[in-house]
């Protein structure tokens, strides 16, 4: 079970960094430019990614009770420029983040 949580944490962390990397690309960017930007973004943020993943794994919170994880993700996303809402649908740990305005926007 812990291995599954660790893999999920890494996937969430990488998806967050990739969202941030792709957000800075112009719409007409080629696939190769997008790949290059994604790899550079992951490399540039490797330490922060590891810390985020390790922190979420360390918390080891039960489902629907991820209060420390939600707080950390909210703070991380807000520092990256996302608008973050929590407590949606009556779930205090639910998190919705959006970056950008107009089209496209990135939601996480």
Buried (B, 14 or more C-beta within 10 A) or exposed (E): EEEEBBEEBBEBBBEBBBBBBBBEBEEEBEEEEBEBBBEEBBEEBEEBBEBBBBBBBEBEBEEEEBEBBBBBBBEBBEEBEBBBEBEEEEEEBBBBBBBEEEEEEBEB
